[in-house]
Amino acid sequence: MKAYRWIALSLLMQAGVASAATVTVTVVDSKGEKVDNAVVTVTDPASPSAGKVNDGTVTQIDKEFVPFVIAVEQGAKVSFPNKDSTRHHVYSFSDAKQFEIPLYSGTPGEPVAFDKPGVVALGCNIHDWMSSYIYVSPTPYFGVTDQRGVATINQVPAGEFQVEVWHPELKGDVASTRQNLGVGEDGSSALTIEISKKRLWKSWRSPTANGGGYR
């Protein structure tokens, strides 16, 4: 009887693995150029899945936030280790999360919890040019595009989903990027999404006449 139960459980586990697919999304701009640092989310409007939430890290290196864009699931905690010899003062005034970590070196004792979905823009009170973004996703199925403009999202269950793209330079709202996607019992799904981009203002690291410019 124990052997039978073990075999049955093994078959169920194999079925669960087979039902999960990999979704690959390529993001391009209106010129057909690949877009990196774009967050891609795969959402089931009827029943968002819940599972283990992975925490994140935004590091300060050479007076910059690394990475420039990070995506975490709603409920995740993010730590902000400072690898520089100078101190930083990290803050955000975004609706999704308002917080500040006053001047510090090393790693703060407590990470910051992000319990509301949305975009969180980061800054440093000491170094105006430092900027970064945390995208807090309401779904566990998300990814950030690499330099090839590709985001790979694993373990997506079978079903009908909506795919959306956010980017710091996105022109218009996220809904304008939305596409429907059907995910089968196994295998993989791939699609390409085109977005329109706007120019993003950013302070330069070195002083200039106007103190900044467009990326």
C-alpha positions as CSV (number, residue, x, y, z in Angstrom):
1,M,0.0,0.0,0.0
2,K,2.9,2.4,0.8
3,A,4.5,1.7,-2.5
4,Y,1.2,2.4,-4.3
5,R,0.8,5.7,-2.5
6,W,4.4,6.7,-3.4
7,I,3.8,5.9,-7.1
8,A,0.5,7.9,-7.1
9,L,2.2,10.9,-5.4
10,S,5.1,10.7,-7.9
11,L,2.7,10.7,-10.8
12,L,0.9,13.7,-9.4
13,M,4.2,15.6,-9.0
14,Q,5.2,14.8,-12.5
15,A,1.8,16.1,-13.8
16,G,2.3,19.3,-11.9
17,V,5.7,19.9,-13.4
18,A,4.3,19.1,-16.9
19,S,1.5,21.6,-16.5
20,A,4.0,24.5,-16.0
21,A,5.2,26.4,-19.0
22,T,7.9,28.9,-19.8
23,V,6.7,32.2,-21.3
24,T,9.3,34.2,-23.3
25,V,8.5,37.8,-24.1
26,T,10.6,40.1,-26.3
27,V,10.1,43.8,-25.9
28,V,11.0,46.2,-28.7
29,D,10.4,49.9,-29.3
30,S,8.8,51.6,-32.3
31,K,12.1,51.4,-34.2
32,G,12.3,47.7,-33.7
33,E,15.2,48.0,-31.3
34,K,15.3,45.7,-28.3
35,V,14.4,47.2,-24.9
36,D,16.1,46.2,-21.7
37,N,15.0,47.0,-18.1
38,A,11.3,46.4,-19.1
39,V,9.2,44.6,-16.6
40,V,6.9,41.9,-18.1
41,T,3.9,40.6,-16.0
42,V,1.7,37.6,-16.8
43,T,-1.6,37.9,-15.0
44,D,-4.7,35.8,-14.7
45,P,-7.4,38.4,-14.1
46,A,-9.7,35.8,-12.5
47,S,-7.5,34.3,-9.9
48,P,-4.0,35.6,-9.2
49,S,-1.8,32.8,-7.8
50,A,-0.2,33.0,-4.4
51,G,3.0,31.3,-3.4
52,K,6.4,31.9,-1.8
53,V,7.5,35.5,-2.2
54,N,11.2,36.0,-3.0
55,D,12.9,39.0,-1.5
56,G,15.1,41.4,-3.5
57,T,18.3,43.5,-3.3
58,V,19.2,47.0,-4.6
59,T,22.9,47.6,-4.1
60,Q,24.7,51.0,-4.1
61,I,27.9,50.6,-6.1
62,D,30.1,53.4,-7.4
63,K,27.4,55.9,-6.4
64,E,24.7,54.2,-8.5
65,F,21.8,51.9,-7.7
66,V,22.3,48.4,-9.1
67,P,20.2,47.1,-10.8
68,F,18.5,50.1,-12.4
69,V,15.2,48.2,-12.5
70,I,14.2,45.4,-10.2
71,A,10.8,43.5,-10.0
72,V,9.5,41.9,-6.9
73,E,6.2,40.3,-5.9
74,Q,3.8,42.2,-3.6
75,G,4.8,41.4,0.0
76,A,8.5,41.1,-0.8
77,K,11.2,42.7,1.3
78,V,14.1,44.5,-0.3
79,S,17.5,45.2,1.3
80,F,19.8,48.2,0.3
81,P,23.4,47.3,1.0
82,N,25.9,50.2,0.5
83,K,29.1,49.0,-1.1
84,D,30.6,52.5,-1.4
85,S,33.0,54.2,1.0
86,T,30.7,57.2,1.2
87,R,27.3,57.1,2.9
88,H,23.9,57.3,1.1
89,H,20.4,58.4,2.1
90,V,17.9,56.3,0.2
91,Y,14.3,57.5,-0.2
92,S,11.1,57.2,-2.2
93,F,8.0,59.5,-2.3
94,S,6.1,57.1,-4.6
95,D,2.4,56.2,-3.8
96,A,3.2,52.5,-3.8
97,K,5.8,53.0,-1.0
98,Q,7.1,56.0,0.8
99,F,10.2,55.5,3.0
100,E,13.6,56.7,3.7
101,I,16.8,55.2,5.1
102,P,18.9,58.1,6.6
103,L,22.6,58.4,6.0
104,Y,24.2,55.0,6.4
105,S,27.1,52.7,5.5
106,G,27.1,49.0,5.1
107,T,23.7,47.2,5.2
108,P,20.7,48.5,7.1
109,G,19.5,46.3,9.9
110,E,16.0,45.8,8.4
111,P,14.9,45.4,4.8
112,V,12.0,47.4,3.5
113,A,8.7,45.6,2.9
114,F,6.7,46.4,-0.3
115,D,3.1,45.4,0.4
116,K,1.4,47.5,-2.3
117,P,1.6,46.9,-6.0
118,G,3.0,49.7,-8.2
119,V,6.2,51.5,-9.3
120,V,8.5,52.8,-6.6
121,A,11.1,55.4,-7.8
122,L,14.3,55.5,-5.7
123,G,16.6,58.4,-5.1
124,C,19.5,59.5,-2.9
125,N,19.4,62.8,-1.0
126,I,23.2,63.1,-1.3
127,H,23.7,62.2,-4.9
128,D,21.0,63.6,-7.2
129,W,21.9,61.5,-10.2
130,M,21.3,58.2,-8.4
131,S,17.9,56.7,-9.5
132,S,16.4,53.3,-9.7
133,Y,13.0,51.7,-9.9
134,I,11.3,48.8,-8.0
135,Y,8.3,47.3,-9.7
136,V,6.0,45.7,-7.2
137,S,4.0,43.0,-9.0
138,P,0.6,41.7,-7.9
139,T,1.4,38.4,-9.7
140,P,4.2,35.9,-9.1
141,Y,4.7,35.6,-12.9
142,F,7.0,38.4,-14.0
143,G,10.5,39.1,-15.4
144,V,12.8,41.9,-16.4
145,T,14.2,42.1,-20.0
146,D,17.9,41.7,-20.5
147,Q,20.1,43.5,-23.1
148,R,18.5,41.3,-25.8
149,G,15.1,42.7,-24.8
150,V,14.0,39.2,-23.5
151,A,12.2,38.3,-20.3
152,T,11.8,34.6,-19.4
153,I,9.0,33.7,-17.0
154,N,9.0,30.1,-15.7
155,Q,6.5,27.9,-14.0
156,V,3.4,29.6,-15.6
157,P,0.4,27.3,-15.2
158,A,-2.0,26.5,-18.1
159,G,-4.7,29.0,-18.6
160,E,-5.7,32.3,-20.2
161,F,-3.5,35.3,-19.2
162,Q,-2.9,39.0,-19.9
163,V,0.7,40.1,-20.6
164,E,1.7,43.7,-19.8
165,V,4.9,45.7,-20.0
166,W,6.2,48.5,-17.9
167,H,9.3,50.5,-18.5
168,P,10.7,53.8,-17.0
169,E,10.5,55.4,-20.4
170,L,7.1,54.0,-21.3
171,K,4.9,56.5,-23.2
172,G,1.3,56.0,-22.2
173,D,0.0,53.6,-19.6
174,V,0.6,49.9,-19.1
175,A,-2.8,49.0,-20.4
176,S,-1.7,50.1,-23.9
177,T,0.9,47.3,-23.9
178,R,-1.6,44.5,-22.9
179,Q,-1.9,41.3,-24.9
180,N,-3.8,38.1,-24.3
181,L,-1.9,34.9,-24.1
182,G,-3.1,31.3,-23.9
183,V,-0.7,28.9,-22.1
184,G,-1.0,25.2,-22.8
185,E,-0.5,22.2,-20.5
186,D,3.2,22.1,-21.3
187,G,5.9,23.4,-23.6
188,S,6.5,27.1,-24.0
189,S,4.9,30.3,-25.3
190,A,6.6,33.3,-26.9
191,L,5.4,36.7,-28.1
192,T,6.8,40.1,-29.0
193,I,5.4,43.3,-27.6
194,E,6.1,46.8,-29.0
195,I,6.1,49.8,-26.8
196,S,6.4,53.5,-27.3
197,K,9.2,55.3,-25.4
198,K,9.6,58.8,-24.1
199,R,12.8,60.5,-23.2
200,L,13.7,60.3,-19.5
201,W,15.2,63.2,-17.6
202,K,18.2,62.3,-15.5
203,S,20.7,64.4,-13.5
204,W,24.3,64.1,-14.8
205,R,27.0,62.8,-12.4
206,S,29.2,65.8,-13.3
207,P,28.0,69.4,-12.9
208,T,26.6,71.1,-16.0
209,A,25.0,74.4,-16.8
210,N,21.4,73.0,-16.3
211,G,22.3,70.2,-13.9
212,G,20.9,67.4,-16.0
213,G,19.6,66.2,-19.3
214,Y,17.7,63.5,-21.2
215,R,18.8,59.9,-21.3
